[in-house]
């Protein structure tokens, strides 16, 4: 059974950093793209970036560029989303998604507040 489990969400102060993890199981992880999304209450889920067979693709907007990075550890079947210099706009539930399998993780909450 394909499954994704996010972790790493936390309360973080503005300007800080955090790394979110997306652990995959039940499918050949290295062969499939993993996408990262985030969602705030009342808004649609927003794609922020992907780890694909062609490399990392990040959403080309100022709110993401230069602060978000995505990496993968194949030995751990895990994709990471690193967010630096966080601000209040990063407050959201972050999800990972395997489009080939139609599988979402349960989400992990990131709250940016002083």
Secondary structure as UniProt FT lines:
FT   STRAND          3..7
FT   STRAND          11..12
FT   TURN            14..15
FT   STRAND          18..25
FT   HELIX           29..31
FT   STRAND          34..39
FT   TURN            41..42
FT   STRAND          46..52
FT   TURN            53..54
FT   STRAND          55..58
FT   TURN            62..67
FT   STRAND          68..73
FT   HELIX           74..76
FT   STRAND          78..83
FT   HELIX           88..90
FT   STRAND          92..98
FT   TURN            99..102
FT   STRAND          103..104
FT   STRAND          108..112
//
